[in-house]
Amino acid sequence: MALVQNFPFFSIILAMFAGIISSILSGRKAKWVNLAVISIITVMSGMVLAFLWQSGESYTYMMGHFPAPWGNEIRAGVLEALTAFLFCIVMLLSIIGGMDHIFVDVESTKINLFFVLVDLILSSLLALIYTNDLFTAYVFIEINTIAGCGLIMMRQKGKAFTAAIRYMVMSQLGSGLFLIGLSLLYDVTGHLLMSNAKEAITQIMANGSYAVPMLVIISVISVGLAIKSGLYPFHSWIPDAYSSATPAASAILSGLVSKGYIFLLIKLFYRVLGEQHIIASHIVNVLFVFGLCGMIMGSVHAISETDTRRMIAYSSVAQIGYIYLGIGLGTQAGMTAALFHLFGHAATKALLFVSSVGLYEVSGNKKDYLSLRGAGYRNRLAGIGFAIGALSMVGLPMLSGFISKLLFASAATLSPGKMIPTILGLGISTLLNAVYFLRLVITLYSPAEKMPEGSASTAKLGASSWNFRIAVISFIILNIVLGVCSQPIVRAIEVGLQMFD
């Protein structure tokens, strides 16, 4: 086995070990440990991706060299490596871009704990991406949930505590349903390793036995992960959670945490439950309907918001709807579109949350979008970053959002019964996106009657900090790369999905 094949396991352990080390360090030392570890894991993920793309085959890593069905396994393919690589980039840039506010919003004695939670989230996301064991997935789902709740509470301002409680309640409901489905699956198949469970399910479905229990299992697991990822109408915790957390935490929660659950669901559909069984159960039709509703209703709620961060949060509800609509199409083209949008939205939403910080700072720290009048001139980089993120959400060509919508429309033509609802949903949602995002962009570049009170004293924080500039510029480049160089990424997704089988 080549050294690079150990990197997925090393990445998970290194992130967890960094969390342990950070707990005994000061906040500033924990910051450097966190940045160094995420950077190292990003490089390792890129090396794994290059190795797998060159070899053209996935591989399984046995921990402790215990064979199936007793041992625990990690499985790495092109799609897993690509997801890990992009997630690490987004997390690194989110931390860099929101670094100044971490030290402002979080108590000085708890800053190291913030980085502990970030490391735990990174470790759990990587585990969800790579694991080949169902119970291991559940364990890291719980770690992810607890760490995410802690990130929201770290700010200790406004509605942070209430938002964290709502997040915990909804997340535990989703975790409970997932655990019930997992228990039923183990009872029916007798296996927890994904490959073994899929073999047992194939035999069961071929014999025609356990049809009803399998329908229940598929439904419970799907609903559980849909709740945790914030699919409409299970989205009520999203606006308060994303708008109450510190900017770096909001970028991580919206861009990565919810996407980790969606990636796990796709992985279970292909690697455990079986694509043909999922389609036969009609759960994809349910996800399609909820996704379509989320695309429209998320944007409707966003239009009614005046608080910029809550507007961005409701936009996440709409974008999660897009992803589930792609899954609900029930084709590989739809799944490819969903995964590409998952990547694009992770990069774009993090860009919006990080860029908005620079706009607030030159607007008296006011969140109302009307208070941001002229902010695009007072902090030009933040204004450009937010405008590019907003235009990507609307679907401007050469940006990631345009490619996503093009892929969704193309995939819809392969599903005749769902083509018209998909095209109509894309059109309506795009129009609604344009209403609230372009409204805000126009406001940013409208002449301000006077300089907002307090803006001069706060402008230095985000406008001149090197880390803010690096993060925003990097996010802009990433978004353009996803839009201009989309074909290699789409091809990698298609190859990765084939490796799932």
SULBELHU-V329565 format. One record per helix or strand. SS is the DSSP state (helix for helix, strand for strand). FROM is the first residue (numbers start at 1). TO is the last residue. Records with the same first field share a line. If there is no record, write none. Layout:
SS->FROM-TO, FROM-TO
This chain:
helix->3-22, 27-55, 78-97, 99-105, 108-130, 134-153, 160-189, 194-207, 211-229, 238-244, 247-273, 275-281, 283-304, 308-328, 332-361, 369-372, 375-378, 380-394, 400-412, 416-444, 455-463, 466-484, 486-500
strand->59-63, 72-76, 131-131, 133-133, 193-193, 307-307, 368-368
